[in-house]
Amino acid sequence: MTNLKILSLTLCITLTACSHSPDDVAYIPTPNANQIADLMDDDNDGVINARDLCAETPKGAEIDNDGCETISEKSQQKQLKILFANDSDEIPPLFLSQIKEMSDFLRAYPSTTIDLKGYASPEGRAEHNIDLSKRRAANVKKALINYGIAPKRVNYIGYGSTKQQVVSKQDSALERKVIASVVGFKGEVEKEWTIFTTLPKKRIN
């Protein structure tokens, strides 16, 4: 008799629980996830901003997991040497293509700057030679700016003549110069090969 009462009570509880419709159950909405990380890729190198440690990766460069370009160390320093006519600060047209090439290099490596050092041959007064060497370096800076390089990336100074006495005409001509050295260059950036990479055309003899 006791077992029969327990069985009846169990069936009653079960039927009562099943009598509630699904609509009676409270609905708990799924919470929306807040996006904290920046999933954009501003420099288009394939690494999102949240993980990218190098924000200005050169286009087409081979990159690592941190979004930084792969550097091949080079022992040679990037330099530019421009010669001038006697007592002139005008850049000879012969050297304009070299200045353009240097500006292309500086644009490819925006973290670099360039130092321009002007010189003069020993003929003339020291004060005049210092002023002349400054004007020569300043004109090279103007040329780089005209090719799109920011003025703050180009520094210049005039040293006048490094010789204390008049030397041969050939040596004097080599002293009328501006020398440019790139600062902050770590090495060549390794380029990533793609199917669209342009290969140099072979000459057919």
N, C-alpha and C positions, 0 to 999 in steps of 0.2 A: 504493500500500500504506500509506504513511504517513497519507494522508488518511482511509483506511478506519479506521485505529486511532483517530484523533482523533474521528471520528464515533461510533464505538462507545463511547468513553470519555464523550462528552457525553451519549449516551442513557442510560448507566448512572447518571451523576450525577443526571439529571432524574428517572429512575424511583425512585431512592433517596429524593430529596426529596419526591416525591409519595406515597411509601409511608407517611409519617407521618399518622396520623389527626388531625382537628382537636382532639381531646382532649389531644394531646401538647403543644399550644401553651400556654404560660403565660398565664393570664388576669390582666390588669392592671385592677383596679377603678377606676372614676371617682371622684376625690376629691370629698368633700362641701365645698361652699362655706360658709365661715363668714360669717354675717350680722353685719356690724359696725354698719351704720346702724340707727337706731330708726325703724321703719316705722309706728309708732303715730301717732295724731292726737288728742292729748288734748283740744284745744279745738274739735274738730269743724269746722275751717274749710276742710278740703280740702287742707291742706298737712301733710305728715308731719313728725314732731318733729325729724327729722334736718335738715330745711331750714327749719323754722319759727323765725323770729327774734322773734316776738311770741307768747308762750305763753298770753296771756289775751285773745284777740281777742273783742270784743263780739259776741254772737250776732246773726246776720243782717247783719253789716257787710260792705261790699265790701272785698276784700283784694287785695294785690299778690302777686308771685311768692314773696316772703319770708314770707308769712303774716301781714302787718301790715295793719291797717285803713287805709283811705283817709281822710285828714283834710281837711275844708273849714275853712280858717282863718276865725275870727270875731274881729271887733274888740271886740264887746261882752263884758263880764266877767259871769260868772254870779254874781248877788248875791241876798241875801235881807234884807229889813228888817222887823223886828217891833217894834210899839209896845206900851207897857205903861201901865197906870193909874198914877196918882200914888202914889209910895212903895210900889209892889207889884212883886214878882218873878214873879207868876203869869202864864203865857202866856194871852192872851185866845183863846177858842175860834176866833175869826175867822181866826187865823193858823196854826192847826194843819194846814189843807190845804196851805198854802204850805210848811210844814216837811216834810210828807209828799212833796210834789213834789220838794223838794231832796234828800230821801233816795233817791228813785227815780233821780234824776240821778247821785248819788254811787255807787249800786250799778251803774249802767250804765258808769261810768268808774272802775274800782277803783284806778287809779293816782293819783287825785286825793285831796286832803285839803281841809279847810275850816277857816277861821279865824273865830271869833266874837268880836266886839268889843262889850262892853256899855257903855252910857252912862246918865246920870241928868240930870234937870233941876237947875238951880242952887239950888233951894230946899233948905235943910238944911245940915248940917255936911259938910265935904269928906270926912272919914273915913267918914261914914255913906253918902254917895253912891258912894264907891269900892266899899264892901262891897255896896251894893245893885246896882250895875252888874255886879259879879262874879257875884252870885246870879242875875241875869237871864240872863247868858250861860251860866252853868252849867245852868240849867233848859232852855235851848234845846239844849244838848249832850245832856242826858238824853232829851229828846224824839227827837233823831236816833238815839240808841242804841236807844230803844224801837222805832224803825222799822227796826232791823237794821244800823245803821252801827257799825263797830268803833270803840271809844273812842279808839284810837291815831290815828285819822284826823281827830279833832275837837279843835282847840285853841281855848282861850278866854282872854280877859283883860278886866278891868274898868277903864275909864278915869275913872269918875266923871262930873263935869260938865265940858264943854268951854267953858261960859260962866262968866264971872267975876261976873256980876251977874244979878239977876232980870229976865227979859224978859217979853213978853206971854204970856198963857195959851196961846195957840196955839203959839207958839214953844217954850214949856216942854213942851207935850205931845209935840212932835216930837223933843225931846231924850231922852225916856224910851224908849230903843230898844236893840235888838241888831242889828248889821249883820253879815251873813255873806258872806264872799268865798271862792270856790273857788280853790285853789292847784294848779297843775300841769295845768290844762285847756288843751289845744292847739287845740281846735276841735271842731266837730260831726263825728261819724263818719258817713260816707256809707253808707246802708243799701243792701243788694243787693236788687234787685227780683226777686221770684219770682212764679209763677202763684198762689201762696197769699197774696200780699201783700194786706192788708186795706185797702180804699179807703174814705175817709170817705163817709158816706151824704149824698146831696143832699136838701135840704129841698124839699118840694113845697108851693108856696103855694096 
